[in-house]
Every structure is written in structure tokens, then in C-alpha cells.
Amino acid sequence: MPFFSIVMPVWNRAHTLRRTFESLNKQTFTDYEILLADGGSKDGTPELALQLSDKVRVITQPPDRPGIGAARSIAFGEARGEYIACLDSDDVMLPWALQTYYDAIQKNNKPAFMLANAIMFRDEAKLADAVQVEARYSVYPNYFAYILKPRKGWSLASGSIFRTEYAKQIAGLSDKIVYAEDSDMFIRLGDKPGFIRIEEPFTFGYRQHDTNVSINFDRFLKGMNQLIDEEHSGSYPGGAGASKARRNELTSLLRSAARRCLNRGRLSEGWNIYRKTLGWNIQCNRWPFVISYPLKMGLAKLKGKKPAPAPQAKTAEA
């Protein structure tokens, strides 16, 4: 059995897949499989993947379980590796990534969950700035302990690594989340034993491009309200003792969502997010937001700010 199962959701990614697979073929640690969870590609993505690597298994995502969260969950269920390493189909894994993950796992009693740091790029020339250095990381009892601390860097799906036994336990629980499904997944793993944040080196390149979020703002808002509903319903682990950690994570997303509503003239929707999460923001000492948001809302109403016109829709890709 391989040590790592690299999980990659795809849909019509033939135009980026070659570069992503090239980065996987250059890994210095080679004990891995690639699980390609295909959501019905029409551009030959699965066939291309099979040509690019002999480590690939293609998993067809059923039509009744759409979305990136469901694609990952389905692949988690099929994983044969001891650990799962997630990678998006347009990102690049740096050559030392899997070796860095493996070493951190072996030196730290096989943690449940790890997150690594990315170098952001639009032009691939930027990737030359990422160099292999001695690994530096922070160790915590679990993810909930980590998210209560001051943090730097992005928490991204492409830099997430899980013990497969725990990933299988949460498989399917994030299926219905339409936005920020990675944050939902991380919170669901929040109480599992052992979390490591790999500070250095960068282990992957995160490709920056225009996304569907700014285009499909309604979908974005639906995802934010889904996260609120999950916390209110008690779906997340940890109980009352971990509530501050969970809400610290959630409010970092939801404050931004409320502000974006304000900027777009979606005042009632922004107020709804503020109202539903007011107690959480107070619990997490988000006082500048708690005090300033109603004032900004009142000013926007006085100015009669109207909703921004909906832009032309784009096709989203997994």
C-alpha cells in the first residue's frame, strides 16, 4: 500500500493537468498514489491523467453527489494510503513536498492533520523563489488548539494532509457545503489528536486567477449561511469546550462576508450574517467589528446604497 494518497478533484482541467502532474512526477518521495475524482469532464481530463502517470486511479463522481467537497469525500473513501495529501488540479506540488510531510509525520507521532504553506503565483517564474530549506513547524494537540493562536499564512486545501482513518470518518459530511468546504472539513477534524503547521519550506504553489466567487455572489452567501447553520445545529465536534476555537475560525470568514455584502449594497443579507454571529464575535473579542458594523450599515442606509448589478455568470471549475 502507498504511504500517501494524493486526492485531486477535477472537472475539465486538461489545460492545467499536465503541469500539475509534472510536479507530482518530480517528487523525491515516490511512495504515493493519485486519486483523481472526476466530476464528469468532457475535455479528456481522465484519459490525459492516465497518460501522465502510472500512479493514477480515476474515480468517477456520481451526478447525485456534485461539488468539490463531495469529490474529496468520495476519494477519501477509496484511499489506500496511510495519509491523504490534497492537491487542487491547477496547483503545483514542489519536489520536496511529500518528503517534508513524511518526515514531519514520522518525527511527531503521526499527527491526525497537517497544513503546509504555499507560494502564490500567477506567472510560473515566481516558483523559482521557493527553495528547499530545513523544515520548521509548530506542533499542537489538535487543530482547535492551533486556531486559537495568532496565525500567519493561508489555510488551503492543497496544503492539507490527513491521516486516512480520520479523513474517512468525516467523508460525506462536507458534501452539501457549496463554498468554504475546506474550512468546514478542517473544523470537522478539529478535535483529532495531533496537528502540525509546517511553516517552512513552501511545499506547493497556489495558482492565483479570477475565481467564480466574485461572479456568483449568491453561491458565496449560501455557503456562508451553511457554515452558520452547521455551527448552530451542533454538527461540529468539540462541544462547548471548543466553541471559541470553532467560532474564531468561522468569524474570520463571516466578518469578511458581511463586509462584502455591505460593499455590494446587499444590506439585509449582511445584517443577517451580523445578527446570527453577533454572540460569536463577542465571544471571540471581535469588538472593532461588533461596534463598527452597525454604524457602517446605518451610513449605507442613509446614503441609499443600492445592490451592485449582477455580473455576467462564468462557468465554475472544480
N, C-alpha and C positions, 0 to 999 in steps of 0.2 A: 504493500500500500504506500502511496506517496505521503510525504510529510505535509505538504501544502496542497490544498485545492484552491486554485485561483478562480474566483467567481466573477463572471462578467456578463451583465445583461446587455443584450444588443437588439437593435431594430434598424435595419437599413444603414449599416455602418461600414459598408465595403470601402468607402472613401477614406476612412481613418484606420481601419483594422490592420492594414499592412504595417504601419508604423508602430502600432501598439504591440503587435506580435513580434516584430523585430526586437523590441525592448525585452520581451519575455525570453526570446531565444538567446539573448546575451547574458542571462542571469548566471552568476558564478555558482550559485546553489541550484542544482538541477533536479532535485527530488520533488517534483510537483506535477500536478495535472491541471488542465484548464477546463473549466465548466462554462460553456457558452450557453446562456439561457436566451434563446431566440424567440422574440415576440411576433414572429410571422413576417420576417424580412422578405422583400420582393426583389432585392438587388444582388442576390447571390452571396450574402454575408456568410451563411453557414458553410457553403461549399468552399468559399475562399479560406475560411478558418481552417478547414480540414487540409487544405493545401499548404498552409503556412506552418503547421506544427503537427507532429505525430503524437502530441500530448493532449490533444483536444477531444473532449466529448461534447457533442451538441445535444442540448435538451430543448425540446420544443415546448414553448409556453402555451398552455391551452387558452382558447379565446375567452373562456369564462373567468380567467384569472389575469386580467390585464395589469400593466403598470410595472414600474421598476421594483417596487417593494415585493410584489408577488414573484417577479422573476428571480430575485435574490433568494426568496424563501424556497422556491422550487429547487434551485440549485443547491441550497443548504441541505435539503433532504437527500440529494444524490451524492453529496461529497463523501469521498473515501479517505481524504487526508486527515491527519490528526488536528491540523489547523486550517482555517479558511482565511485567505487573503483576498479582499475585494479589490477590484480594479475596474474603472469605467472604460468603455470601449474607445474613447478618444484620448485617454491619458497615456502616459509613458512611465514604465517602471524602470528605475535606474539600475545599472548592472549589479550593484551590491545589495539591493533591497532585501531579497529573500534571505541572504546570508546574515544581514543585520537583524532581521526578525528572528531567525533561528537562534542566533547567539543570545539575544535578549531573552528568549523563551527558556533556553537551557540554563542560563545564569540566574533566573529569577523564579524558579519553582513552577514553571509552566502556568503563567497567568491566564485568566479567562479572556482578557481583552487587552488589545494594544491599539494605540493610534500613533501614526507617524506624520512627519511634516513634509509639505510639498513645496517645490519651487514653481511659482506661477509663470506661465509663458503664453505668448501669442506667436512670437517668432521662435522657431526651434533653436536659433543661435543662443537664446537665453539659457538653454540647458547646459551649455558649457560652463556656466557659473556654478553648477552643482558638482562638488568634488567629494571623494570618499575621505572621510576623516574618522578619527576614533569615535566610537559610539558614545553618546551621552544621553541619559534618560532619567526620568523621575518615576519612582515606584510608589503605588498607593494600595491600600487594602482592597479597594474596588473603584469603579467609575464614579459612584456618588461622592466618595471622598475627594476625588480629583476635581469635580466640577464646583466644589465649594471653595477652591483655591483660586487666586489670581492666575489667569492663563494667558498664554500667547499662542499665536498660530491658529490655523483653521482646523476644525474637526470635519474631515471629509470621508466619504465612503471609500474612496480609492486608497486611503491610508489606514483602513481599519483591518484588524486581524483578530480572529476569534478562535477559541477552542471549539472544535466542531461539535462536541457534545452539547455545549451551551447554545451554539447557533441553531442546532436542530430543535432545541426546546422552545425557541421563540419563533421558529419558522411558521409563517402564515399570519402572525399577529399584526404585522405592519401592512398587510395586503391592501387594505382599504384606504390607507393614507395617500393622498394624491400629491402632497408637497411636503418636503422635510421628512420624508420617510426614513432617511438615515438617522436623523435626530431621534425619531420615535424608536428606531431599532437600538440605538445606543442606550437610551433610557431603560428599555426593557432588559438590557444586560447589566444595568447599573449596580445590582447587588451581588453579582457573581464574583467569586474570590480572585483577587489579583488584577490590578490594572497598571499598565506601563505607558507613559507618554515618551516616545522616542523624540528627543529634541534635535539631535544631530546623528548622522548626516541627513540631508534630504534623501528620501527614498523613492520619490516619484515626482513626475512633472504633471501639473494640473493645467490642462489646456483651457485658456480663457477665450470665450467667444460670447456672442449675443445669445441669450437663452430665452426660453419661452415664458419665463416668469413675468417679465415686464409686459409681454404681449397679452398673456392670458391671466389678467389680474384676478378674475373671478375664481379661477382654479387655485391660485395662490391663497386667496382668502378662505376658500373651502378647506384647504389643507391646514391653515392656522386654526380654524374653528374645530377641526377634527382633533388637533392636539389638545385644545382646551377641553373638549368633551372626554377625551381619554383620561385626562387627569381628574376631572370632576367625577367621573364614573368609578374611579379607583382601579383602573385597568393596569396601572403601572406598579412595579414591585417596590418594596421597601416600607410600605405603610407610613404612619405618621412620622416615624423617626427619620425617614428620608425625604419628607415633603419639601423641606427647604432646598435640598440639593436638586430635586426634580424641578421645582419652580424657579430656581435660579437659572437652570438651563432653558426652561420654556420661556421665561420672561425676556431672556436675551433675544429670542426670535420674535416674540409677540409685541414687544415695545417697538421694534422696527416696523412690524406690520401696521401697528396703529398709526405711526408717523407717516407711513406711506399712504395710508387712507386719507390722512389729513392733507397731504400734499396733492392728492388727486381729487380732492373735493368729495370724497366718499365719507362724509362726516358721520352719518348714522352707523356705518359699519365700523369706523374707527372707534366711535364711542362704545359700541357694543363690545369690542375687544377690551377696551379700557375698563369698562364696568365689570366684565366677567373675571378680569385678572387683577382687580384693584387690591384685593386681600393678599394675593401672591406677591405683588410688588412691594406692599408694605412689609410683609414677612421678610423679604429679601433686601429691605432698606433701599429701595429704588426711589428715594424721596424726590430727587430732581424731576423725574418723570411724573410721579404721583401729583406733584404740585403744579408743574408747568403745563401738562397736557390739557386740563380743563380750561386754562387761560388761553391757550392757543386755539382750542376748539371754539371758545366764545368769540375770539377775534375773527376767526374764519367765518362764523355765522354772521357777525356784524358786516363783514365785507361781502357777504352773499356769495362765497366761493362755490362755484358750480363744478360738478363732476367733469373730469377731463374726458374728451371724446375717446371712444374705444379705438385703438389702432387696428390695422388690418391683421387678421389672425395668421399665424405661422403654423407649420406642422412641427410638433414636438418630436424629439428623438429620445430614445432610451439611453 
